Amino acid sequence: MRPLLVPGEEVLIDPPAYRRRATKQGDLVVAEHPQRPGFRLIKWVVAVEPQGCFLQGIDRAASTDSRTFGWVSRLRILGQVVCRVP
């Protein structure tokens, strides 16, 4: 499967502090990896619960995501991707 983003592309995000709505299922977000501080991920939100967000990559066979590291706290969601810059 072809990746949604390729190395070198940049994304613009809408940080939670400025968003008018909460993170919801279907959002593409930038999040801090829960086990690797400072490492950022771009993943789809597939579920939102009180404990946080369940994130998955578009290529499930090749993605490291919540199936590996579990639910991600909403505090680790850095923002929703609003556009990409080639």
N, C-alpha and C positions, 0 to 999 in steps of 0.2 A: 504494500500500500504506500502511496506517495505521501510524505509528511505534509501536514498543514502549513508548517513553518520550516524554513530551511536556515542553516547556519548563516549568520550575517544579517538576517532580517531583524528589524526592530519593531516593537509594538508600542502603542500608546495605551495607557490604562487610565481608567476612571477610579481613583482611590476611594475606599469606603467612606472617608471623611466628607467627600463631596457628592457622593451618590444620593439620589433621591429615593432609592428603594434598596431593600436588602438583597443579598446574593440569593439567587434562585437556581433551580434545576435548569440546565441548558446553557448557563453562562460559561464563557471561556475566561478563565482567570489566571492571574499570576499569583503564586503562593510561595511562601518560604517552606522548604522541605522540613518536615517535623523532626527529622533525625540528623540533619546536616545543616546547622545554622549558617546563614549566608548564601545557601544554594537555592536558587529560584527555579520554580517549575511553571510550565504553562499547561494547564489541564482543563478538561470539561468538568463541571459540577454535575454529578448524576443523582445526588441526593443531598438534602439539607435537613439536619435534625438538631435537637438542642445541643448535642455534643460536638457539632461542627459540620463540615462538608465532606462528602465522599467524592474524591476526584479520580477521574480516569483519563488516560490518553486516548487519542483517536485510533491508534494502532494497538489494540489490546494485546496482541501477541508480543509486541516489542516494548511495551511501556512499563515503567516502574511507577506505580501509582498507589492509591489507597488499598488496593488488593494486597499490596506488600507492606505498606507502612501504616495503614489504618486511617481513621478519620482525622481530618485536619481542622484544628481550631479556627474559628472565624477570625481570630486575632492574627492568624498567619496568612490570611487572604490579603494580598497587597493591592489588588484592584481587578476590575473587569477589563478585559481587552476590548478596546473600542475600534481599533484599526491597526493594520500592519503597514510597515514602511519597508519596501524592498531595498 
